[in-house]
Amino acid sequence: MSQLLSSLQIRDVTLRNRLVVSPMCQYSAIHGLANDWHFTHLSRFALGGFGTVMVEATGVTPEARITYGCLGLWDDAQIAPLARIAQFVKSQGAAAAIQIGHAGRKASTPLWWRGGFTETEAEKPGVGFEHWQPVGPSPVAQMDHPDYQVPRELTLSEVQSLPTRFAEALTRADRAGFDIVEIHGAHGYLINQFLSPIANRRTDAYGGSRLNRMRLALEIIEASRAVWPAGKPLFLRLSVQDAIPGGWGVDDTLALVSEATLRGVDVIDCSSGGFVGAAITPVPGYQVPLAKAVRQTGARTMAVGLITTPEQAEAVLTSGSADLVALGRTALDDPNFPVHAAKALGDTTDFWPKQAGFAVRLRDAVLAKAVQA
């Protein structure tokens, strides 16, 4: 059996293989509620054999959403539609995961596939259009562009309330039946904004020194782990480096990971970037070395970023770079990546659901006979 398709137990949850579907924003919710699009989008990955299927970035408050079309878990009414997704994903043998986060100063931006605020007045009610001033650690915009507003600086009491907002969202995620929660601390969103001196200009207990800038992230982890069941894994997604001079770097991440794992984080999802000016050149597997660097601390890691073939994904594991491999756009392009990976790697594990596997195997047998003839 290949390492990629082998199982992995984390706490009380056993993943059937090491392939994870990355959280991918769909910009298709209304008032934070999941709908049939989200159900169909995510279910196909469970049918395709992935070990873990992760729901997109889900806001802990209304203003935490990246766009008005993003999901939320700030209200009990948002539990049921997500529970429907989690239940089906698990019924097909995959672990159901959800990413919980706060966009901070990158909130209230246009739906990505629209490319701007192009909604007409007649269209806005039907799509649930909302627009609000974002918040952040400091009143510094992501960039000088109409899509990004200058955020309102969070007051000290507002910052101190954020761990509770995360904990409340995790409690709802547990009620929805999710097996895994990932805290989003990457890509220039709020936790990353507090960590990085690029965005954090505060002079109170949450700004200045590295320890102060780490404070909010660690408080969120503590509050989250306190309510998240002991048998369920907690992931943390980090931008391991800003890739900007004077920004957050690998050494900073290693210091944070040491503290995060002591507080109950089980897997570090290793990404990078998020701020304007990052010196990052995307090439196949470009973030894998970051996962390897973090893994050397003893933490489990998940590698992401232009991993596109079964052989490449297998090499990530056999090289000792990571424990899990997450696919985003590759999964969109091939929702059946795990069953195709088994064939490519000569692995006999069958991840097809019974309703489809027999038909595919019959097709393959017919084709094999035709070739022999």
N, C-alpha and C positions, 0 to 999 in steps of 0.2 A: 504494500500500500504506500502511496506517496504521502509525504508529510502534509501536503496541502489538503488532502482529502481525509486525513486522520482526524479523530475526535479530540476535543480538548475540554477538560473540566476546569471551571473557574468557580470557586465556592460550591454551591449546590447545583449549578447549571452546567449541563454537558452540551457542548456545541458539536454537531455532527461532523463538521469540517471546519477548516480555518478560513473559509471565504466569507467575507462580510460585505453587505451592501451598504455603502456610505450613505449618510443622510444627504438627501438632495432636495433642495427647495423646489416646490412645484408651483408656488404662487397661485394657488387655485382654491384657497379657503375663503369663506365668507365669515367675518367676525370670529376668526380663529377656529372654526368648526371643520373637522375632516368630513369628506363626502365620498361619493362613489369613485371619483377620480383617484383619490388617495388609496382607497381600498384596492382598486384594480392595479394601479401602479405598483403597489408594494406586494400584492398577492402573487404576481407573476414571478417574483424572485424566489419566493418560498416554493412555488411549483417547479422552478428551475433548479432547485437543489442547494441553494446557498445555506450555509450554516447559521448565519445571523442576518436578519433583515432589520435595518434601522430607519425609523421614521425621521423625517427632516427636522431641522432646527425649530423648536417649539417654544414660544414665548412664555415667560413666567408672569408677565403683566401685558396689558394691551399695548403699551408703548415699547415693550421689549421686542416686538416683531420687526423683522427686517423690512417687510412690506405689509400693506394691508391684506395681502393675499396669503400670508403665512399663518401657520397653525399656532394655537395657544393651549395652555393648560392652567389658566388663571381662574377658571370657573368650572363648577361641577357639571354643567351642561356639556362641556367639551369631553367628558370622560367616555360616554357611551359610543360615539362614533369611532373613537380610537380603540376602545375595547373590542369592537367588531373586527378591526384590523388585526389586533394582537391575537385574538382567538383563532382566526383563520390561519395566520402565519404559523402559529404553534401547532395547529391541527395537521399541518403538512410537514412537520418534523424540524422546522427551523426555530431558532430562538427569536423572540420578539424584543426589539430594542427601540429606544427613543432618545433623541438628543434634546436636551433642555438648555435653553440659553437666553441671553439678553443681548440685543444688537447694539445698545448704547448709542453712540453718535452716528452709527451707520443704519439707524432705524428710519422708518418712514421714507424709504426710497422707492423708485418706480419698480413695477414688476419687470424682472430682468428681460423677459422675452418681448416686452413692449418697447423697451429702449427709451422710455421717457413717460411723463405723465400725459398720455395721449387720450385719456378717457373723456368722452363728451359728457355734458351735463345730463343728457338723457340716459347715458349708459351707466353712470355712477351708481345709482341705487341698486341696479341688478347685480353689480359685481362687488357690492359692499365697500365702495371706495371710502377710505378714511385718510386723513393727513394730519399730522401732529408734529410738534417740535420735539426732537429727540433729546435725550439727556446723556451726560457723559461725566467722566471724572473732572474734566476741565472744559471751559468754553472755547474749544479749539475744533474746527471742522475737519472732517476727514480729508477734504481737498476743496479748493476753490472751484466749485462746479455747481450749477443749479440743482443737481440731484442730491446734493449734500448740504444740509443746513448747519448753522452754528448751534451746537447743543447747549442746553441749559446745564450749568454745573450742578450736580447732585449735592444737596446739603448733607452734612454729616449724619443727621438722623436718617435720611433717605438711604445713604450707603449702608448704614447699620441695619436697615430693615431688609436689605436684599437677600441675605442668607435665609431669612424666613420665607421670602417669596419663592426661592428655589425649593426649600423644603416642602412647602405647600404643593408645588407642582409635582415633586417626586411622590408625595403621598397620593396624588391623583393618578400618577403613572402606575403606581402599585395597584390601586383600585381598578385600573383599566386592564391589569393582567400582564404588564410588561415584565420580561425576565431581566432586562439590562437597561440601565440608564447611563447615558453619556453626558457629562457636563461640558458645554461648549466654551472652551477658553482660548480659542484660536481665531485667526483670520481677521484680526482687527476689530472684533466685537467687544462687548463691555469688559469682560474679565481680562482679555488681552489688552484693552485700553488701560486698565489699571496697572497691569504688569509692566507695560512699556513706557519709558520716559518720553517716547515720541508723542504720546497722547496724554500722559499723566503729569500735570504741572502742579498738583496739589501740595500744600504745605502742612497739612494735618497728619494724622496717624496713618492715612492711606496713601501718602505720597512722599517723594523724596528718596529715601534709602530703598534698596532692594527688598529688605524685610518689610518695610511699610507698604511697598507696592504689591507684595505678595499677600498682604494681610486679608484682603477681600476674598481672593481665591481660596485661601485656606479656611476662612470662616464659612464660605459656601460649601466646601467639601465636608467640613465638620457637621454643619446643619443637615446636609443631604444624607450623610452616612448615618446620622442619628435616627432618621425616619425611614431610610431605605432598608428593607429586611436584610438581616445579617447573611442570609443564604444567597442573596442576589448580587451579582457583580456590579461594580461602579467603575465606569470608564471616564477618562478625562482627555479631551482633545486639546492639544496645545500647538501653537506655532512655536516650534523649537527655536526658531530664530526669526527676527524681523528682517534680517539681511540688509540693515541700514546702519551706517556708522553711528555709534552712540545709542543704538536701540537695544532691545532685548536679544540676548545671544544664547548660544548652546550652554555655556557655563551657568547662566542664570536658570535655564530650564533644568539642568541637573540638580541645582540647589532646590528648586521648587519640587521636583519629582521626589526627592528624598523626604521632604516634609509631607507631600501628598500621599505617598504610599504608607507612611506611618499613620495617616488619618483614615486609611481604608480604601484608597483608590487601587483598583486591581489591574487596570490596563491603561497605558498611555498611548493615545492615538496621535501619531507624530506627523504634523503638517508643518507649514511654514508660511511666512508672509502675512499680509493683511493691511499694510500701510503703504501709502503712495511713496514710490522711490525705492522699493525693495529691489535689490540686485539678484534676481532669481531668473534663471533660464530653464524653463520646463523642457526636460528631455526624458525619455523612458526611465522610470525608476529614480527620478532625481531627488526624492525625499527619503529613499531607503537608508542612505547613510545616517540620516538623523535618527531614524528608529534604532539603528544599530548602536549609535552613541548613547542613546537613552537606555537601551537594554543592558548596557555594560554596568549600569547602577544596580542591576538585579531586578529591575521592574520588567513586567511583561509589556511588550509593545505591539502596536499595530502599524503596519506600513501602508502608505497611500501615495498616489501620484503617478499617473501614466504607467500603471502596471496593466499590460494589455494581453499577455499570452499566458497559457498554463505553465509553460516552461519558465518564464520569467517569475511568475508567482511562486512556483516551487523553489526556485533558486533563492528567493528572499528568505525562505524558511531554512533551507539546507545550509545556507551561509551563516546562519545564526543571527540574522539581522532583525528578525521579528518573530512573534508568535502567531500573529494573525495578518491577513492581507485584505485590505478593503478596496473595493472597486466602485467607482461612480459611473462615469460615462461609458466605461467598458461594459458595465452591467446593463446600462440602458441599451447599448448596441446588441448585447447578447444576454438576455435574461436567463438563458439556459447554460451559461458559462460553466457551472460545476459539472453538468453531465457531459459536456463537450471536453472539459479538462480531464475527466476520468478516461475517456477514450484516447486523448492525446498522450497521457502519461502512462498508458497501459495499466490502469487501475481497474479492478473488476467491481468496485463499489458502484451500485446502481442508485442514483438519486432521482430517477424518474418517478413521478406519481403513478400509481397502478393504472389509472385511467388512460395514461398516455404511453407508458413504457412498453407495454406489450405491442402496441402498434408500431412503434419505432423499431423495436427488435425484429418484428416481422418484416418490415421494410428492409432492414439491413440484411436479413437472411436471404430475402428474394434477390437483392442486389448482388450479394456474394455468389449465389448460384448463377446469376446471369453472367458475371465475370468469368466464372469457371467454364461456362458453356462456350 
